[in-house]
Amino acid sequence: MGVISFTGVKVFSTTLARDRENMGENITKWLKENSAVEIVDKIVTQSSDKEFHCLTITLFYRHKV
């Protein structure tokens, strides 16, 4: 397995339910505003405690040539 090279990381994270509902739209907006990047990997992380649920989506990207 090869090493994936990237030049940047963008993290989207929230604990609020209404923000989690809008996260996909926020990511799509960011991708449209940053059309010069190519997503090379992603990590989706969910964590919880007694009161809060946190969703984090981490995008690894490189600039298109």
Predicted model as a PDB file, atoms N, CA, C, CB and O in Angstrom, pLDDT in the B-factor column:
MODEL        1                                                                  
ATOM      1  N   MET A   1       0.842  -1.183   0.000  1.00 60.00           N  
ATOM      2  CA  MET A   1       0.000   0.000   0.000  1.00 60.00           C  
ATOM      3  C   MET A   1       0.882   1.240   0.000  1.00 60.00           C  
ATOM      4  CB  MET A   1      -0.955   0.002   1.216  1.00 60.00           C  
ATOM      5  O   MET A   1       1.811   1.350   0.800  1.00 60.00           O  
ATOM      6  N   GLY A   2       0.590   2.169  -0.897  1.00 72.00           N  
ATOM      7  CA  GLY A   2       1.396   3.365  -1.026  1.00 72.00           C  
ATOM      8  C   GLY A   2       1.010   4.456  -0.056  1.00 72.00           C  
ATOM      9  O   GLY A   2      -0.042   4.397   0.581  1.00 72.00           O  
ATOM     10  N   VAL A   3       1.864   5.444   0.049  1.00 75.00           N  
ATOM     11  CA  VAL A   3       1.615   6.599   0.902  1.00 75.00           C  
ATOM     12  C   VAL A   3       0.796   7.608   0.116  1.00 75.00           C  
ATOM     13  CB  VAL A   3       2.947   7.230   1.406  1.00 75.00           C  
ATOM     14  O   VAL A   3       1.117   7.911  -1.034  1.00 75.00           O  
ATOM     15  N   ILE A   4      -0.245   8.124   0.719  1.00 77.00           N  
ATOM     16  CA  ILE A   4      -1.067   9.151   0.090  1.00 77.00           C  
ATOM     17  C   ILE A   4      -0.486  10.513   0.443  1.00 77.00           C  
ATOM     18  CB  ILE A   4      -2.559   9.042   0.541  1.00 77.00           C  
ATOM     19  O   ILE A   4      -0.356  10.853   1.619  1.00 77.00           O  
ATOM     20  N   SER A   5      -0.138  11.289  -0.574  1.00 91.00           N  
ATOM     21  CA  SER A   5       0.407  12.619  -0.302  1.00 91.00           C  
ATOM     22  C   SER A   5      -0.718  13.646  -0.321  1.00 91.00           C  
ATOM     23  CB  SER A   5       1.504  12.992  -1.335  1.00 91.00           C  
ATOM     24  O   SER A   5      -1.638  13.569  -1.136  1.00 91.00           O  
ATOM     25  N   PHE A   6      -0.626  14.603   0.588  1.00 94.00           N  
ATOM     26  CA  PHE A   6      -1.620  15.667   0.655  1.00 94.00           C  
ATOM     27  C   PHE A   6      -0.935  16.958   1.037  1.00 94.00           C  
ATOM     28  CB  PHE A   6      -2.741  15.326   1.659  1.00 94.00           C  
ATOM     29  O   PHE A   6       0.147  16.954   1.623  1.00 94.00           O  
ATOM     30  N   THR A   7      -1.584  18.075   0.697  1.00 94.00           N  
ATOM     31  CA  THR A   7      -1.010  19.387   1.001  1.00 94.00           C  
ATOM     32  C   THR A   7      -1.832  20.167   2.014  1.00 94.00           C  
ATOM     33  CB  THR A   7      -0.877  20.195  -0.263  1.00 94.00           C  
ATOM     34  O   THR A   7      -1.421  21.233   2.473  1.00 94.00           O  
ATOM     35  N   GLY A   8      -3.017  19.618   2.366  1.00 96.00           N  
ATOM     36  CA  GLY A   8      -3.848  20.331   3.321  1.00 96.00           C  
ATOM     37  C   GLY A   8      -4.870  19.422   3.977  1.00 96.00           C  
ATOM     38  O   GLY A   8      -5.144  18.316   3.511  1.00 96.00           O  
ATOM     39  N   VAL A   9      -5.425  19.919   5.070  1.00 98.00           N  
ATOM     40  CA  VAL A   9      -6.443  19.198   5.833  1.00 98.00           C  
ATOM     41  C   VAL A   9      -7.547  20.193   6.176  1.00 98.00           C  
ATOM     42  CB  VAL A   9      -5.837  18.539   7.135  1.00 98.00           C  
ATOM     43  O   VAL A   9      -7.276  21.317   6.599  1.00 98.00           O  
ATOM     44  N   LYS A  10      -8.789  19.769   5.989  1.00 98.00           N  
ATOM     45  CA  LYS A  10      -9.945  20.576   6.379  1.00 98.00           C  
ATOM     46  C   LYS A  10     -10.786  19.740   7.330  1.00 98.00           C  
ATOM     47  CB  LYS A  10     -10.783  21.036   5.129  1.00 98.00           C  
ATOM     48  O   LYS A  10     -11.138  18.602   7.022  1.00 98.00           O  
ATOM     49  N   VAL A  11     -11.110  20.315   8.498  1.00 98.00           N  
ATOM     50  CA  VAL A  11     -11.864  19.593   9.518  1.00 98.00           C  
ATOM     51  C   VAL A  11     -13.222  20.262   9.712  1.00 98.00           C  
ATOM     52  CB  VAL A  11     -11.078  19.543  10.858  1.00 98.00           C  
ATOM     53  O   VAL A  11     -13.312  21.473   9.916  1.00 98.00           O  
ATOM     54  N   PHE A  12     -14.268  19.454   9.646  1.00 97.00           N  
ATOM     55  CA  PHE A  12     -15.627  19.888   9.946  1.00 97.00           C  
ATOM     56  C   PHE A  12     -16.045  19.131  11.200  1.00 97.00           C  
ATOM     57  CB  PHE A  12     -16.622  19.623   8.734  1.00 97.00           C  
ATOM     58  O   PHE A  12     -15.975  17.902  11.230  1.00 97.00           O  
ATOM     59  N   SER A  13     -16.477  19.844  12.233  1.00 95.00           N  
ATOM     60  CA  SER A  13     -16.816  19.186  13.487  1.00 95.00           C  
ATOM     61  C   SER A  13     -17.944  19.929  14.187  1.00 95.00           C  
ATOM     62  CB  SER A  13     -15.587  19.098  14.400  1.00 95.00           C  
ATOM     63  O   SER A  13     -18.004  21.158  14.163  1.00 95.00           O  
ATOM     64  N   THR A  14     -18.839  19.166  14.814  1.00 93.00           N  
ATOM     65  CA  THR A  14     -19.938  19.790  15.544  1.00 93.00           C  
ATOM     66  C   THR A  14     -20.499  18.842  16.587  1.00 93.00           C  
ATOM     67  CB  THR A  14     -21.041  20.227  14.583  1.00 93.00           C  
ATOM     68  O   THR A  14     -20.408  17.621  16.464  1.00 93.00           O  
ATOM     69  N   THR A  15     -21.079  19.434  17.612  1.00 90.00           N  
ATOM     70  CA  THR A  15     -21.802  18.659  18.617  1.00 90.00           C  
ATOM     71  C   THR A  15     -23.290  18.983  18.595  1.00 90.00           C  
ATOM     72  CB  THR A  15     -21.229  18.925  20.009  1.00 90.00           C  
ATOM     73  O   THR A  15     -24.082  18.285  19.229  1.00 90.00           O  
ATOM     74  N   LEU A  16     -23.680  20.021  17.881  1.00 86.00           N  
ATOM     75  CA  LEU A  16     -25.078  20.436  17.863  1.00 86.00           C  
ATOM     76  C   LEU A  16     -25.860  19.689  16.785  1.00 86.00           C  
ATOM     77  CB  LEU A  16     -25.181  21.946  17.638  1.00 86.00           C  
ATOM     78  O   LEU A  16     -25.391  19.564  15.654  1.00 86.00           O  
ATOM     79  N   ALA A  17     -27.048  19.191  17.129  1.00 84.00           N  
ATOM     80  CA  ALA A  17     -27.858  18.405  16.200  1.00 84.00           C  
ATOM     81  C   ALA A  17     -28.173  19.183  14.925  1.00 84.00           C  
ATOM     82  CB  ALA A  17     -29.153  17.968  16.874  1.00 84.00           C  
ATOM     83  O   ALA A  17     -28.071  18.633  13.829  1.00 84.00           O  
ATOM     84  N   ARG A  18     -28.552  20.450  15.050  1.00 87.00           N  
ATOM     85  CA  ARG A  18     -28.902  21.219  13.852  1.00 87.00           C  
ATOM     86  C   ARG A  18     -27.683  21.430  12.956  1.00 87.00           C  
ATOM     87  CB  ARG A  18     -29.505  22.576  14.246  1.00 87.00           C  
ATOM     88  O   ARG A  18     -27.818  21.479  11.733  1.00 87.00           O  
ATOM     89  N   ASP A  19     -26.506  21.553  13.546  1.00 88.00           N  
ATOM     90  CA  ASP A  19     -25.288  21.696  12.748  1.00 88.00           C  
ATOM     91  C   ASP A  19     -24.912  20.376  12.072  1.00 88.00           C  
ATOM     92  CB  ASP A  19     -24.128  22.186  13.628  1.00 88.00           C  
ATOM     93  O   ASP A  19     -24.415  20.372  10.946  1.00 88.00           O  
ATOM     94  N   ARG A  20     -25.150  19.256  12.762  1.00 86.00           N  
ATOM     95  CA  ARG A  20     -24.899  17.949  12.140  1.00 86.00           C  
ATOM     96  C   ARG A  20     -25.799  17.767  10.926  1.00 86.00           C  
ATOM     97  CB  ARG A  20     -25.128  16.799  13.155  1.00 86.00           C  
ATOM     98  O   ARG A  20     -25.372  17.205   9.918  1.00 86.00           O  
ATOM     99  N   GLU A  21     -27.034  18.236  11.010  1.00 89.00           N  
ATOM    100  CA  GLU A  21     -27.966  18.132   9.888  1.00 89.00           C  
ATOM    101  C   GLU A  21     -27.491  18.938   8.684  1.00 89.00           C  
ATOM    102  CB  GLU A  21     -29.352  18.601  10.311  1.00 89.00           C  
ATOM    103  O   GLU A  21     -27.772  18.564   7.546  1.00 89.00           O  
ATOM    104  N   ASN A  22     -26.784  20.027   8.915  1.00 93.00           N  
ATOM    105  CA  ASN A  22     -26.305  20.908   7.840  1.00 93.00           C  
ATOM    106  C   ASN A  22     -24.877  20.616   7.410  1.00 93.00           C  
ATOM    107  CB  ASN A  22     -26.401  22.340   8.277  1.00 93.00           C  
ATOM    108  O   ASN A  22     -24.363  21.261   6.496  1.00 93.00           O  
ATOM    109  N   MET A  23     -24.232  19.658   8.051  1.00 94.00           N  
ATOM    110  CA  MET A  23     -22.816  19.430   7.776  1.00 94.00           C  
ATOM    111  C   MET A  23     -22.564  19.067   6.311  1.00 94.00           C  
ATOM    112  CB  MET A  23     -22.284  18.327   8.679  1.00 94.00           C  
ATOM    113  O   MET A  23     -21.605  19.556   5.714  1.00 94.00           O  
ATOM    114  N   GLY A  24     -23.399  18.230   5.734  1.00 94.00           N  
ATOM    115  CA  GLY A  24     -23.219  17.854   4.330  1.00 94.00           C  
ATOM    116  C   GLY A  24     -23.279  19.055   3.408  1.00 94.00           C  
ATOM    117  O   GLY A  24     -22.483  19.171   2.476  1.00 94.00           O  
ATOM    118  N   GLU A  25     -24.220  19.946   3.665  1.00 95.00           N  
ATOM    119  CA  GLU A  25     -24.338  21.165   2.863  1.00 95.00           C  
ATOM    120  C   GLU A  25     -23.106  22.056   3.047  1.00 95.00           C  
ATOM    121  CB  GLU A  25     -25.618  21.938   3.244  1.00 95.00           C  
ATOM    122  O   GLU A  25     -22.622  22.654   2.086  1.00 95.00           O  
ATOM    123  N   ASN A  26     -22.603  22.142   4.274  1.00 96.00           N  
ATOM    124  CA  ASN A  26     -21.406  22.950   4.537  1.00 96.00           C  
ATOM    125  C   ASN A  26     -20.182  22.382   3.817  1.00 96.00           C  
ATOM    126  CB  ASN A  26     -21.136  23.027   6.048  1.00 96.00           C  
ATOM    127  O   ASN A  26     -19.362  23.133   3.288  1.00 96.00           O  
ATOM    128  N   ILE A  27     -20.064  21.062   3.801  1.00 97.00           N  
ATOM    129  CA  ILE A  27     -18.932  20.434   3.110  1.00 97.00           C  
ATOM    130  C   ILE A  27     -19.050  20.661   1.606  1.00 97.00           C  
ATOM    131  CB  ILE A  27     -18.867  18.915   3.423  1.00 97.00           C  
ATOM    132  O   ILE A  27     -18.064  20.992   0.947  1.00 97.00           O  
ATOM    133  N   THR A  28     -20.251  20.485   1.062  1.00 96.00           N  
ATOM    134  CA  THR A  28     -20.459  20.709  -0.367  1.00 96.00           C  
ATOM    135  C   THR A  28     -20.130  22.151  -0.745  1.00 96.00           C  
ATOM    136  CB  THR A  28     -21.907  20.376  -0.757  1.00 96.00           C  
ATOM    137  O   THR A  28     -19.506  22.397  -1.777  1.00 96.00           O  
ATOM    138  N   LYS A  29     -20.546  23.095   0.079  1.00 97.00           N  
ATOM    139  CA  LYS A  29     -20.246  24.515  -0.179  1.00 97.00           C  
ATOM    140  C   LYS A  29     -18.737  24.745  -0.182  1.00 97.00           C  
ATOM    141  CB  LYS A  29     -20.923  25.423   0.885  1.00 97.00           C  
ATOM    142  O   LYS A  29     -18.211  25.426  -1.062  1.00 97.00           O  
ATOM    143  N   TRP A  30     -18.039  24.174   0.809  1.00 98.00           N  
ATOM    144  CA  TRP A  30     -16.587  24.350   0.890  1.00 98.00           C  
ATOM    145  C   TRP A  30     -15.917  23.755  -0.348  1.00 98.00           C  
ATOM    146  CB  TRP A  30     -16.025  23.692   2.179  1.00 98.00           C  
ATOM    147  O   TRP A  30     -15.005  24.360  -0.911  1.00 98.00           O  
ATOM    148  N   LEU A  31     -16.369  22.567  -0.775  1.00 97.00           N  
ATOM    149  CA  LEU A  31     -15.780  21.932  -1.961  1.00 97.00           C  
ATOM    150  C   LEU A  31     -15.987  22.793  -3.206  1.00 97.00           C  
ATOM    151  CB  LEU A  31     -16.388  20.536  -2.181  1.00 97.00           C  
ATOM    152  O   LEU A  31     -15.079  22.912  -4.029  1.00 97.00           O  
ATOM    153  N   LYS A  32     -17.161  23.392  -3.354  1.00 97.00           N  
ATOM    154  CA  LYS A  32     -17.424  24.259  -4.507  1.00 97.00           C  
ATOM    155  C   LYS A  32     -16.560  25.509  -4.459  1.00 97.00           C  
ATOM    156  CB  LYS A  32     -18.903  24.649  -4.560  1.00 97.00           C  
ATOM    157  O   LYS A  32     -16.064  25.968  -5.488  1.00 97.00           O  
ATOM    158  N   GLU A  33     -16.379  26.059  -3.261  1.00 97.00           N  
ATOM    159  CA  GLU A  33     -15.558  27.266  -3.102  1.00 97.00           C  
ATOM    160  C   GLU A  33     -14.068  26.976  -3.251  1.00 97.00           C  
ATOM    161  CB  GLU A  33     -15.819  27.899  -1.743  1.00 97.00           C  
ATOM    162  O   GLU A  33     -13.274  27.893  -3.463  1.00 97.00           O  
ATOM    163  N   ASN A  34     -13.689  25.720  -3.142  1.00 96.00           N  
ATOM    164  CA  ASN A  34     -12.283  25.311  -3.230  1.00 96.00           C  
ATOM    165  C   ASN A  34     -12.116  24.254  -4.315  1.00 96.00           C  
ATOM    166  CB  ASN A  34     -11.780  24.768  -1.866  1.00 96.00           C  
ATOM    167  O   ASN A  34     -11.570  23.177  -4.074  1.00 96.00           O  
ATOM    168  N   SER A  35     -12.592  24.579  -5.508  1.00 95.00           N  
ATOM    169  CA  SER A  35     -12.598  23.615  -6.607  1.00 95.00           C  
ATOM    170  C   SER A  35     -11.199  23.243  -7.089  1.00 95.00           C  
ATOM    171  CB  SER A  35     -13.392  24.167  -7.757  1.00 95.00           C  
ATOM    172  O   SER A  35     -11.048  22.314  -7.883  1.00 95.00           O  
ATOM    173  N   ALA A  36     -10.186  23.948  -6.625  1.00 95.00           N  
ATOM    174  CA  ALA A  36      -8.811  23.633  -7.028  1.00 95.00           C  
ATOM    175  C   ALA A  36      -8.183  22.546  -6.172  1.00 95.00           C  
ATOM    176  CB  ALA A  36      -7.956  24.875  -6.963  1.00 95.00           C  
ATOM    177  O   ALA A  36      -6.992  22.264  -6.305  1.00 95.00           O  
ATOM    178  N   VAL A  37      -8.974  21.928  -5.288  1.00 96.00           N  
ATOM    179  CA  VAL A  37      -8.426  20.852  -4.461  1.00 96.00           C  
ATOM    180  C   VAL A  37      -9.028  19.513  -4.867  1.00 96.00           C  
ATOM    181  CB  VAL A  37      -8.689  21.125  -2.967  1.00 96.00           C  
ATOM    182  O   VAL A  37     -10.156  19.438  -5.354  1.00 96.00           O  
ATOM    183  N   GLU A  38      -8.250  18.467  -4.654  1.00 96.00           N  
ATOM    184  CA  GLU A  38      -8.672  17.090  -4.902  1.00 96.00           C  
ATOM    185  C   GLU A  38      -8.638  16.357  -3.562  1.00 96.00           C  
ATOM    186  CB  GLU A  38      -7.749  16.379  -5.975  1.00 96.00           C  
ATOM    187  O   GLU A  38      -7.597  16.314  -2.906  1.00 96.00           O  
ATOM    188  N   ILE A  39      -9.752  15.790  -3.161  1.00 96.00           N  
ATOM    189  CA  ILE A  39      -9.807  15.038  -1.908  1.00 96.00           C  
ATOM    190  C   ILE A  39      -9.097  13.709  -2.134  1.00 96.00           C  
ATOM    191  CB  ILE A  39     -11.293  14.817  -1.427  1.00 96.00           C  
ATOM    192  O   ILE A  39      -9.443  12.965  -3.052  1.00 96.00           O  
ATOM    193  N   VAL A  40      -8.102  13.409  -1.297  1.00 96.00           N  
ATOM    194  CA  VAL A  40      -7.341  12.169  -1.453  1.00 96.00           C  
ATOM    195  C   VAL A  40      -7.640  11.157  -0.352  1.00 96.00           C  
ATOM    196  CB  VAL A  40      -5.859  12.474  -1.473  1.00 96.00           C  
ATOM    197  O   VAL A  40      -7.330   9.974  -0.499  1.00 96.00           O  
ATOM    198  N   ASP A  41      -8.236  11.607   0.745  1.00 95.00           N  
ATOM    199  CA  ASP A  41      -8.613  10.693   1.822  1.00 95.00           C  
ATOM    200  C   ASP A  41      -9.568  11.412   2.759  1.00 95.00           C  
ATOM    201  CB  ASP A  41      -7.361  10.180   2.594  1.00 95.00           C  
ATOM    202  O   ASP A  41      -9.665  12.639   2.740  1.00 95.00           O  
ATOM    203  N   LYS A  42     -10.276  10.640   3.581  1.00 97.00           N  
ATOM    204  CA  LYS A  42     -11.182  11.235   4.559  1.00 97.00           C  
ATOM    205  C   LYS A  42     -11.309  10.304   5.743  1.00 97.00           C  
ATOM    206  CB  LYS A  42     -12.570  11.523   3.938  1.00 97.00           C  
ATOM    207  O   LYS A  42     -11.131   9.091   5.634  1.00 97.00           O  
ATOM    208  N   ILE A  43     -11.625  10.910   6.888  1.00 97.00           N  
ATOM    209  CA  ILE A  43     -11.858  10.157   8.118  1.00 97.00           C  
ATOM    210  C   ILE A  43     -13.132  10.705   8.743  1.00 97.00           C  
ATOM    211  CB  ILE A  43     -10.634  10.262   9.113  1.00 97.00           C  
ATOM    212  O   ILE A  43     -13.280  11.917   8.900  1.00 97.00           O  
ATOM    213  N   VAL A  44     -14.044   9.821   9.096  1.00 96.00           N  
ATOM    214  CA  VAL A  44     -15.272  10.202   9.794  1.00 96.00           C  
ATOM    215  C   VAL A  44     -15.155   9.667  11.215  1.00 96.00           C  
ATOM    216  CB  VAL A  44     -16.566   9.643   9.066  1.00 96.00           C  
ATOM    217  O   VAL A  44     -14.938   8.474  11.425  1.00 96.00           O  
ATOM    218  N   THR A  45     -15.303  10.568  12.196  1.00 96.00           N  
ATOM    219  CA  THR A  45     -15.157  10.194  13.597  1.00 96.00           C  
ATOM    220  C   THR A  45     -16.398  10.619  14.364  1.00 96.00           C  
ATOM    221  CB  THR A  45     -13.889  10.829  14.213  1.00 96.00           C  
ATOM    222  O   THR A  45     -16.882  11.741  14.215  1.00 96.00           O  
ATOM    223  N   GLN A  46     -16.902   9.717  15.178  1.00 94.00           N  
ATOM    224  CA  GLN A  46     -18.030  10.047  16.053  1.00 94.00           C  
ATOM    225  C   GLN A  46     -17.619   9.717  17.470  1.00 94.00           C  
ATOM    226  CB  GLN A  46     -19.333   9.272  15.645  1.00 94.00           C  
ATOM    227  O   GLN A  46     -17.074   8.647  17.740  1.00 94.00           O  
ATOM    228  N   SER A  47     -17.884  10.645  18.373  1.00 92.00           N  
ATOM    229  CA  SER A  47     -17.602  10.402  19.784  1.00 92.00           C  
ATOM    230  C   SER A  47     -18.769  10.913  20.613  1.00 92.00           C  
ATOM    231  CB  SER A  47     -16.274  11.085  20.219  1.00 92.00           C  
ATOM    232  O   SER A  47     -19.505  11.806  20.191  1.00 92.00           O  
ATOM    233  N   SER A  48     -18.925  10.345  21.777  1.00 90.00           N  
ATOM    234  CA  SER A  48     -20.057  10.705  22.630  1.00 90.00           C  
ATOM    235  C   SER A  48     -19.659  10.659  24.093  1.00 90.00           C  
ATOM    236  CB  SER A  48     -21.244   9.771  22.376  1.00 90.00           C  
ATOM    237  O   SER A  48     -18.745   9.936  24.491  1.00 90.00           O  
ATOM    238  N   ASP A  49     -20.362  11.442  24.873  1.00 84.00           N  
ATOM    239  CA  ASP A  49     -20.325  11.292  26.320  1.00 84.00           C  
ATOM    240  C   ASP A  49     -21.781  11.233  26.783  1.00 84.00           C  
ATOM    241  CB  ASP A  49     -19.525  12.477  27.020  1.00 84.00           C  
ATOM    242  O   ASP A  49     -22.665  10.967  25.968  1.00 84.00           O  
ATOM    243  N   LYS A  50     -22.046  11.465  28.029  1.00 81.00           N  
ATOM    244  CA  LYS A  50     -23.416  11.347  28.537  1.00 81.00           C  
ATOM    245  C   LYS A  50     -24.377  12.361  27.934  1.00 81.00           C  
ATOM    246  CB  LYS A  50     -23.415  11.498  30.028  1.00 81.00           C  
ATOM    247  O   LYS A  50     -25.580  12.108  27.870  1.00 81.00           O  
ATOM    248  N   GLU A  51     -23.861  13.507  27.491  1.00 81.00           N  
ATOM    249  CA  GLU A  51     -24.730  14.575  27.012  1.00 81.00           C  
ATOM    250  C   GLU A  51     -24.555  14.936  25.546  1.00 81.00           C  
ATOM    251  CB  GLU A  51     -24.507  15.778  27.824  1.00 81.00           C  
ATOM    252  O   GLU A  51     -25.514  15.366  24.906  1.00 81.00           O  
ATOM    253  N   PHE A  52     -23.368  14.777  25.004  1.00 82.00           N  
ATOM    254  CA  PHE A  52     -23.079  15.305  23.678  1.00 82.00           C  
ATOM    255  C   PHE A  52     -22.608  14.212  22.728  1.00 82.00           C  
ATOM    256  CB  PHE A  52     -22.033  16.400  23.767  1.00 82.00           C  
ATOM    257  O   PHE A  52     -21.952  13.248  23.124  1.00 82.00           O  
ATOM    258  N   HIS A  53     -22.966  14.397  21.464  1.00 88.00           N  
ATOM    259  CA  HIS A  53     -22.493  13.534  20.395  1.00 88.00           C  
ATOM    260  C   HIS A  53     -21.738  14.428  19.426  1.00 88.00           C  
ATOM    261  CB  HIS A  53     -23.678  12.764  19.686  1.00 88.00           C  
ATOM    262  O   HIS A  53     -22.290  15.397  18.907  1.00 88.00           O  
ATOM    263  N   CYS A  54     -20.502  14.109  19.189  1.00 92.00           N  
ATOM    264  CA  CYS A  54     -19.669  14.921  18.303  1.00 92.00           C  
ATOM    265  C   CYS A  54     -19.416  14.155  17.012  1.00 92.00           C  
ATOM    266  CB  CYS A  54     -18.326  15.299  18.988  1.00 92.00           C  
ATOM    267  O   CYS A  54     -19.037  12.984  17.036  1.00 92.00           O  
ATOM    268  N   LEU A  55     -19.627  14.822  15.893  1.00 94.00           N  
ATOM    269  CA  LEU A  55     -19.329  14.265  14.584  1.00 94.00           C  
ATOM    270  C   LEU A  55     -18.234  15.109  13.951  1.00 94.00           C  
ATOM    271  CB  LEU A  55     -20.600  14.218  13.680  1.00 94.00           C  
ATOM    272  O   LEU A  55     -18.340  16.334  13.886  1.00 94.00           O  
ATOM    273  N   THR A  56     -17.188  14.449  13.489  1.00 96.00           N  
ATOM    274  CA  THR A  56     -16.071  15.132  12.842  1.00 96.00           C  
ATOM    275  C   THR A  56     -15.790  14.464  11.512  1.00 96.00           C  
ATOM    276  CB  THR A  56     -14.807  15.121  13.741  1.00 96.00           C  
ATOM    277  O   THR A  56     -15.664  13.242  11.435  1.00 96.00           O  
ATOM    278  N   ILE A  57     -15.694  15.263  10.470  1.00 97.00           N  
ATOM    279  CA  ILE A  57     -15.291  14.768   9.158  1.00 97.00           C  
ATOM    280  C   ILE A  57     -14.015  15.509   8.786  1.00 97.00           C  
ATOM    281  CB  ILE A  57     -16.426  14.973   8.072  1.00 97.00           C  
ATOM    282  O   ILE A  57     -13.993  16.738   8.709  1.00 97.00           O  
ATOM    283  N   THR A  58     -12.964  14.751   8.559  1.00 98.00           N  
ATOM    284  CA  THR A  58     -11.654  15.306   8.223  1.00 98.00           C  
ATOM    285  C   THR A  58     -11.350  14.967   6.772  1.00 98.00           C  
ATOM    286  CB  THR A  58     -10.540  14.756   9.175  1.00 98.00           C  
ATOM    287  O   THR A  58     -11.354  13.798   6.385  1.00 98.00           O  
ATOM    288  N   LEU A  59     -11.087  15.986   5.978  1.00 98.00           N  
ATOM    289  CA  LEU A  59     -10.757  15.806   4.564  1.00 98.00           C  
ATOM    290  C   LEU A  59      -9.282  16.114   4.351  1.00 98.00           C  
ATOM    291  CB  LEU A  59     -11.643  16.710   3.662  1.00 98.00           C  
ATOM    292  O   LEU A  59      -8.790  17.161   4.773  1.00 98.00           O  
ATOM    293  N   PHE A  60      -8.590  15.210   3.701  1.00 97.00           N  
ATOM    294  CA  PHE A  60      -7.192  15.404   3.314  1.00 97.00           C  
ATOM    295  C   PHE A  60      -7.200  15.706   1.815  1.00 97.00           C  
ATOM    296  CB  PHE A  60      -6.290  14.128   3.658  1.00 97.00           C  
ATOM    297  O   PHE A  60      -7.820  14.986   1.032  1.00 97.00           O  
ATOM    298  N   TYR A  61      -6.516  16.762   1.430  1.00 97.00           N  
ATOM    299  CA  TYR A  61      -6.567  17.164   0.022  1.00 97.00           C  
ATOM    300  C   TYR A  61      -5.208  17.604  -0.471  1.00 97.00           C  
ATOM    301  CB  TYR A  61      -7.577  18.284  -0.181  1.00 97.00           C  
ATOM    302  O   TYR A  61      -4.279  17.861   0.294  1.00 97.00           O  
ATOM    303  N   ARG A  62      -5.139  17.678  -1.789  1.00 96.00           N  
ATOM    304  CA  ARG A  62      -3.971  18.294  -2.446  1.00 96.00           C  
ATOM    305  C   ARG A  62      -4.506  19.191  -3.537  1.00 96.00           C  
ATOM    306  CB  ARG A  62      -2.970  17.212  -3.031  1.00 96.00           C  
ATOM    307  O   ARG A  62      -5.613  18.996  -4.040  1.00 96.00           O  
ATOM    308  N   HIS A  63      -3.719  20.158  -3.887  1.00 91.00           N  
ATOM    309  CA  HIS A  63      -4.123  21.084  -4.952  1.00 91.00           C  
ATOM    310  C   HIS A  63      -3.967  20.406  -6.297  1.00 91.00           C  
ATOM    311  CB  HIS A  63      -3.290  22.390  -4.905  1.00 91.00           C  
ATOM    312  O   HIS A  63      -2.960  19.749  -6.563  1.00 91.00           O  
ATOM    313  N   LYS A  64      -4.982  20.571  -7.151  1.00 86.00           N  
ATOM    314  CA  LYS A  64      -4.922  19.999  -8.498  1.00 86.00           C  
ATOM    315  C   LYS A  64      -3.843  20.699  -9.288  1.00 86.00           C  
ATOM    316  CB  LYS A  64      -6.284  20.114  -9.220  1.00 86.00           C  
ATOM    317  O   LYS A  64      -3.589  21.892  -9.122  1.00 86.00           O  
ATOM    318  N   VAL A  65      -3.227  19.936 -10.137  1.00 75.00           N  
ATOM    319  CA  VAL A  65      -2.147  20.490 -10.977  1.00 75.00           C  
ATOM    320  C   VAL A  65      -2.723  20.987 -12.282  1.00 75.00           C  
ATOM    321  CB  VAL A  65      -1.044  19.432 -11.247  1.00 75.00           C  
ATOM    322  O   VAL A  65      -1.986  21.489 -13.130  1.00 75.00           O  
TER     323      VAL A  65                                                      
ENDMDL                                                                          
END                                                                             
